[in-house]
Amino acid sequence: MIQIERRRFLETHVWPHVQTPAQYVGGERNIVVKDHREVSGTLCLGFPDAYTIGMSHHGLQVLYSQMNRRDDWAAERVFTPWPDMEAQLRKHQVPLYSLETFTALSDFDVVGLSLQYEISAPNVLTMLDLGGIPLESEARTMADPLVIAGGPCCQNPEPMADYFDVMVTGDGEPSLPEVCDLWLELKQQARDPSGNFLTGEAGIQQRREALAEVAKRLDYAYVPRFYAPEYQNDRLVRLERTRDDVPETIAPSVIRDLDGLQLPTKPIVPYIECVHDRIAIEIMRGCPHQCRFCQSTVIKRPLRIREVETIVSGALESYYNTGFNEISVLSLSSSDYPHFEALIHRLHEVFEPLGVNIAVPSLRVNEQLRSLPQLIGTRRRSSLTLAPEVARDDMREQIRKRIKNSDLVEGCRAAFENGFESVKLYFMCGLPGERPVDLDGIVDLAEQIATVGKEVRGRYARVTASVSNFVPKAHTPYQWNGMQRREYFHWAHKYLWSRRNIRSVNIKCHDVETSLLEGVLSRGDRRTGKAIRLAWERGARMDGWTEHLDPERWWQAITDAGLDVEQQVHEGYQLTDKLPWDHVNVKYGRAFLEKEQNRATIQLAAMANAE
């Protein structure tokens, strides 16, 4: 049932006083609006960032479509409001609401948030607080929604553990419906004959027992309140269960048949321009490669694919339901899809007569790249994006990114010959064992490609080398390594610029303070949650946007929370140490990661001896 009075109040008192009000009004093409009185359960899917980011996230569209195909559930959406909207909601005491029915978050059965970026952690607290939900999981009763989290940040769930009832790793398609159905069952059991829930301490205990059932019955559901961290010498030494009937470790949720999973063929079409205004079709989940720096390749295992005709028919149906003029095929490494050429030919055959462009991000640098520019064409595409990560062969061997500069250069030559005008290259700095010659290689490779552009087109090509600062992430072989310090990154960025000679080559280095904060938030234990809370209470909002980030506010909160950044981020771990995320399982497990770390250490020693 749509909250008519709330919508009217927003129309007259709130929306006229905020920027881009269209992101708060709902009503977009292909939304699903159900009467809450006619369904068994209500779910609000949230993305802790702005509407323009959240609506570009493919996973949100997938889960929204999946849950709304069911007659017994209503799935709606919510995003983090910008500070001007937050101020208006607080001024008028209007709760944060869903875009479909303007229902307050506190009135849903389940609120599910996708945790994609560590820096967005305070946005979660903003959404819960504005939505009328107690921040701390321990303070909630059965009258409050179940607050669950998914997404890559759940690979180390501890920094946000105090704020979520359940955290899930792996695939959301099989886990979300099961969690929602189980919670609805437990809610019904918890009601008294009058349909009410217990309040106060009795209500909190009632919820605790319900959550224990979730933990016992779903092996992928991590319920943080049943795991107590113990510390020695300011480091985590164990995570003890507070009750014996919950699992010691948490399994990932895995869907085996990706091709059998129905595609979201009626994606929502936003009113306003978003980061990605296009149809997104996931062609493959997982990656056949095992790069040591990459968390996604570990947590997305096993490799699963969709068939060509499943993809093409889903894309065509989505086109007729949206009118978007671009289709993007998604995977961690699109050109590693086993039927890649057949797929691209088929997509062009179907969509070229309709004037629809085919976008292919995540191209792998190999011998296939030499023929790809001609294959994918240049309709409305002037730039080729590639991720060599590093520029020297010995460092590539160390990180297990097995590509060749010759393939990359010749692939760019073919791109220039087929009408592409510029190239964007993604690199990392701060990797274990990095040397000045590795930084030299970044600039040399970018300038070599710019020169190839001149050979083909008569002028230097525009080449952007985008350099990120490496953060060793959980469940990668580098998880035991420390992160480089602030001084190193500033030196490396300055050094890269000093080596640049061709004006058409641009070196764009990621903000150092943001990267260091990402290190704190991704590598922390449960005590990190206190720093997040302090930063939020002191005004941290939308910190994933550079203009809103105040690093000093964060560093003061981290200091006041008693966190040792040197130890948590920079010193690294021994292979025998307990890691804050060890209780979360991944395919192949810790033994595989230890083996890869040992191999990397041997290769680093060989590199050092060769210098």
N, C-alpha and C positions, 0 to 999 in steps of 0.2 A: 504493500500500500504506500503510495507516494505521500510524503509529508508536505501537503499543500501549504499549510500555514508557514512552515519553515522556509519553503521556497519563496513565498511571497515576501517574507521578511527580508530574506537575502537580496531579493530583487530591488527592494526599496532602500534598505539601510546599509548593505555591505558591498555588493558588487559594484555600485557606482563609484566606490572609493578605493578600488584596488586596480593595479595594472593587469592588463590581459584577463579580464573577468571570464572570458570564454573557457578558460581552463578549469573553472569551478562550477559550471552550470549544467554539465551533463548533456543528454539529449543527442549525442552524436549518432551518425549512421551505424547501424548494426548493433547497437547496445541491446541488452536483454533486460526488460523490466518485468518482474513478477510480483504478484500480490503475496506478501509474506504470510497472509492468513491461509494461503492455499498450498504452501510447501511445508515440509517437515523441518528443514534447517536453513539457516541463512549464513552466508560466508562473505566476508569483505576481504578482497585481495588488495594488499597495499604495497606500494613501492616507495621506500623512504628517500625520495628525491622529487624534483619538480615533475609536473605533468608531462612536459616535453621530453623528458628522459624516460619516465616510466612507460609512456605510451609507445615508445620505440623498442621496448623490451619484449622480445618474442615470447619468452616464457610466460609472461603475464597473459598474453593473448591465448596461448595454448591452454592454460589452466582455467581461464575464464570461460572459454568455449567448452571445455570438457565438463566442467561442473554444471554449466547451464543447459547442457544437453539432457541432463537428468531432470525429471519432472518433480522430484522431491527436494531439490536444493535450488536456492537462488544465490547466484554469485554476483557481487558488485565490486566496485573499484574505489580506491582512495589513494591520494598522493600527498606528499608533504606540501603544505601551503607556503608560499613565499612570506617573508616577515611582515609585509603590509597586510596580507590576508590573515595571518596569525593574530596581528594586533587587532584587527576588526572583529574577529571571532571572540577574542578575549574581552574586548570592550563591550560587546553586546551579549556576552555569555551564551554564545551559540556553539554547540559542540562540533568538532570535526565530523563531517558527514560523508556518506557514500554518494557518488555521482548519479546513480540510477534512481534512488528513492529518497535521497536526503535524510537517510536514517543515521542517527548517531552511532559511532563505532561501538559504544557500550551496549547497544541494543542487538548486536549480532551474536549468533551462537559461536562463531569462530572468526578470528581475525588472523590472516596469514600474511606475513611480510617477507619479501625477497631481499636478502642481504647480499648485495653485489659489490659494494665499495666500503672499505673500512672507515673512511673519512666521513661517511654518511651516518655513522652510529648515533650521533645526537639527534638526527632527524627521527629516529625511532621513538625517542623519548618525547619529542614534540608531538608526534602523532598520537601516542598513547595518552599523554596528558590532555591534549585538546579533545580527544575522543571520549574522555571521562572514564578511562581505565586506569586502575592503580599501576604505578610504574613497576613496583616490585612484584614478582610472581607470588612470593610468599604472602602478600597482603590481599590476594584475591579470593573470592568465594565462588560457589557454583553459579551465582547470579551474574558473574562477569564472563566475558567471552574467553574461550580458549585462545591464547596468543601463541602462534606457532611461527617458526622461521625456517626458511630454506635458502638455498643459494650457496655460492662458493665460500662466503665468510663463515659458514657453519662448519667448515673443515677444521677451524679452531673455534669452537663455540664458547670458550671460557670468557673472553672479554665481555660478551653480552648475555652471559648465562643468567644473571640475576633478573633479567627483564622479560625472559620468555618462559612459558610453561613447557613447551616442547620444541626441540630443534632437530631437523631432519637433514641428512646428507643423501646425496644421490639423486635419482630421478623423482620428480614431483608427481608425474602422472599416476603411478600406482599408489603412492603413499598418501597424497592429499585426500582422495575420497575415503580411504580406509580410516585415517585419523578423524575426519569429519563425522563419518558414520558411527564410529566407536564413541566419540564424545557426545553425540546426540543420544545414544543409548544410555550412557552414564548420566547425562543430565536428567533424562526421564526417570531413571531409578532413584535419583537424589531428591526428587520433588516429594513433598508431603501430600496428604490427601487433598489439600486445598490448592495444590499446584505451586507452592512456594518452596524456597530454599532456606536452609539454616543461615543465620547471620552471625556476626562476631566470630569469636574463636571457634565455636562449633562449626560455622560455615567454612572457615579456613581449613579445619581438619577434614571436613567432608570433601573438600576439593583435593586435599592432599591424597586421600584414599582413591579418589577417582583418577588422579594422575598416576598413581601407582599401578592401576589397572592398565593404563595406556603403556607404561614402561614395560610391564610384564607381557602384554599381548602383542606388541609391535616391536620387533627387534631393531628396527631402524629409528625408533623414537627415543631421542635422548631427553630425559627429564632432569635438568641440572640439579634440582633441589635434593635429589637422592644421592648426590656425590659430593663428598666434603674434601676439599684440598688440604694437604698438610705441607708445611714449609720448614726447611732447615737452611741456615745460612742464606736466607732471603731468596731461596729457590724452591720450586715445587719438588717434592720428593715422592709423593703418592697422592692418589685420588681415591679415597675410600668410600665404598658404598655405605649409606646409612641404613639400608635394609637389605636383607639377603635375597629378596625375591625379584630384584631388578638385575638386568644383565651387567656383567663386568665391563664389556666393551660393546660398542654400537656398530651395527652393520649398515652398509649403504643400501638404499632402496634402488632396485635395478629393474628396468623394463627390458625384457628380452627381445620382443618383436616390435621394432620401431615401425616397420612397414605396415603392421596391422593397427597401429595407433592412428586414429582419425585426425587429419589435419584441420586446423582452424580456418575453414574456407569462407567464413564471414567475419573477418577481423574488423575491429572498430575503426572507423575513419574519423580522425580528430577534426575539430573545427579550426584549429590553429596549426601553424607549421611546427613540426616536431623534428627531432634530430634525424629520424629516418621516416620519410613519407613514402613508403613503398610496401609491396607485398614481400614478406619473408617466408621462405620455405626451407625447413631443415632437411637436408638431403642425407646427412650422416651424423651419427653421434659417436664421439670418441675419436682417437687419432692413432694411426698405425705406427707412429714414431714415439720415441721415448726420450725426448730432450730433458736434460737433467734440471733445467731451470723452470720448467713448465708445470704448474700445478694442474691445469686443465687436463692435460694428457693423462695424468694419474687418476683424477677423480671421475673422469668420463668413461673409464673402461667398463665393459668390453666394447669393442668396435661393432657398431650396428648401422645398417644402411636401409634406405628406402629404394624401391624399384623406380626405374625411369618413368614408367607410365603413371605410377602413384603420384610422383612429383608433378608431372606435366598436367594431369587432370586436376589435381588440387590447386595448382597455380592458375589454371584457366577458370575454375569455379570462383576462386578468390578475385580474379580480375573482373568478372561480371558482377560480383557482389560489392566491389569497391570503386572501380574506375581508376585505380592507381596505374601510372604509366611506366613503372619499373618493378621488376621482380629480382629479388636478391636470393641467391642460393647460399644457405648457411651451413657451415661446419667448421671445425677447428682447422681443417686443411682441405679446402674444397677440391683442389685439383688432385687430391689423393682418392677421391671417390672413384671406385673401380670402374664405373661406366661413364666417366666424366665427359669424354668426347661425344659419346652417343647422346648423353643428356643435353649438352649444349646445342648440338645440331638439332635435336628434337624441339628444344625450347625456341630456337630461332625459327624453325619451320612453322611453329604454331603462332608465335607472338610477333614476328617481324611484320606480317601483314596488318596487325592491329596497332602498329606503332609503339610497341612496348619494348623497353630496353631490358636487357639481361645483365645484372650486375653480379660479378664473381669476386667477392672479397676472399681473403685467406688463401691466396695462391702460394703454392710451394715452389721454392727455387730449385728446379732440377732441369734435366734436359728437355722436359715437356714444355718448359716456359718459352722455349724458342719458337714454338708453334702456337702458343696460346693467344698472343695479340691478334693474329689473323682469325683465330677461332672465335674469340669473344667479341670482336668488332669494336667500333668506336662511336656508335650512336650515343650522343650526349655524354661521351666519356673522353676526357682529355688527359687523365692522369692514371698512372699505373702505381699500385701500392704493393710493396713487398716487404718481407721481414727477414733479412739475413741475420739479424741479432748481433753477430760479430763479423769481423772483416778478414780475419786470418785463419788459415786452415788448421793450425795447431790448437788454437782456442776453440774452433768449431768441434774438433775431435774431443776436447775436454768437456764441452757442454752437450755433446752428442747431437749437434745440429749438422747433419751430414749433407752439406750443399757445397757447390763449387762457384767461385767467382766467375769462372768462364761461362757457366750457364746463366748466371745473373746478368752479366754484361751483354751476352748475345741475345738474351731475352729482352733486355731493354732496347737493343738495336732493332729487333723485330718490332717492338712496340712503336718506336719512332718511325719506322718504315710504314707502319700501318696507321699513322695519323695521331698517335699519342704525343702529347706535347711536354709532359712533365712526369717525374717519378718521385714517389715518396718512399723512403727507406726507414724501417724501424730497427734501431740498434739499442743495446744496453751498455751501460758503463758501471763499473763496480763489481763485476763478476769475480769469483775467486781466482786468484792468480793473474789478474789483469796487469799488463805492462804498458809503458808508453807506446810501444810499437803497435799494440792493439788499438789505441786511440788514433795513432797515425793512420792505421788501415781504414778507419771509418771515413776520414776526410779524403784519403787517396781514392777509395772506392767511389765515393760520391762524385769526386771530380773526374774520375775516369768515365763514369756514366754521362756526366755533363758533356764531356769531350766527344763521346760517341754520338750524342745528340747533334753536336756541331758537324760531325762527319756526315751525318745523314740529312740534316735539315739546314745546314749552313750557318747555324748559330748555336751557342751553348744552350743545352736544355736546362730547364729549371729542375733542380734536384733538391729535395728537402731531406736532410738526415735528422730524423726525430730520435733523440737519445733519452731513454728513460734510465732512472737510477735503480739498480737491481736491489730487490728486496727478497731475501731467502724465505720462501713460503712453506707452510706446513705441508707434509706429505710429498715433498720433493727430496731428491738425494742431497740437495743443498740446505735442507732444514737445520742441519747441525752447524752450518757456517754462520759467522757473524756478518752483519751488514757493514759496509764501509761507513766511515764517519763523515760528518758535515764538511770538514776541511778537505778531505779527499775529493768529494764531489765538486766543490767549488773550484779546486785546482784543475780537475779533469775538464770541466766545462770551459774554463778559461784557456786551457791548453788546446782543446779542439778548435776554438775560435782563432787561436794564434796560428794554426796550421792551414787555415782556409786561404786559397789564392784566387779562386774563380768566383766572381760576384753572383752568378746565377745559382750558386750552391748556398743553401741556407742551413745552418745548424740550429736546431731547436731543442734545447735541453729542458727536461722536466724540472719543475720547481723542487728544490732540495728539501725545504721544510715539509712540504706535502709528503715527499717520499719517506722522510724520517718518521713522520707521524704514522704513515702506513706501516712502517716497520714496528713501531710500538704497538699498534692496534692489532696487527696480524700475528705477532709473535708473543703476545702477553698471556698471562694466566688470569684467573678470575679477579685478582685485585685490580686489574686494568679497568674493570667496570666502574670503579669509584672515580677514576680520572675522567671517564666519559661523562659520568653524572655531574661532576664538578664543572667540566667545560660547558655542558649544556645549561646548567644553572646560571653560569656567568655569561650566557649569551651566544654560545656556539650554535649557529644555524646555517644550513646549506653550505657547509664548508667544502664540499666537493667543487664549488664554484670559486675560482681564485679571488674574485672581488669580495667574497664574504669571509674568507679564511683569515683568522687572526692567530698566527702561530704562537705568539707570546701568551695568549690566553690558554692555549693548550699546554705549553711547556710549564706554565705556572700550575695548572691543574694536575699535571703529571707529577710535579715536585710535591705539591700539597697532598697528593694521594700516596706519597712515599715510594713511588716506583723508581727503581735503579735502571735508568736507560742504558747505561754502559753495559750492565750485566744482561739485561733483557734483550737488547738489540745487537750490540756490537761484539760481545765477547764470544758468542757461539757456545756450542754444547759439545761434550764428549759423547761418543757413541753409546756409552753406558748410562748416560743421564736420562732421567725421566723428563719427557717433553710434555708441555701443557695439553697437547692434543693427542697423546698416545692412545686414549680410550676410544678414539674414532677410527674405525677400520677403513682401509682402502683395498682394492684388488691387488694381489701379490703381497701386500702387507709390509711391515717394517723391515723384515729380513731382506727383501729385494732392494729397498732404499739404502740399507746399510751396505750391501754389496756394491751398489752404484757409487755411493760416497767413497768407499775404499778405492774403487777403480779411478775415480776422479782425483783422489789424493795422489795416487801413483803417477797419473798423467801430469799433474801439476809439478811434481818433483822432477819428472823428465823434462818438462818445459824449462824449469829453472836451471837444470844442469846444462841444457843446450844453449843458454844465453852466454 
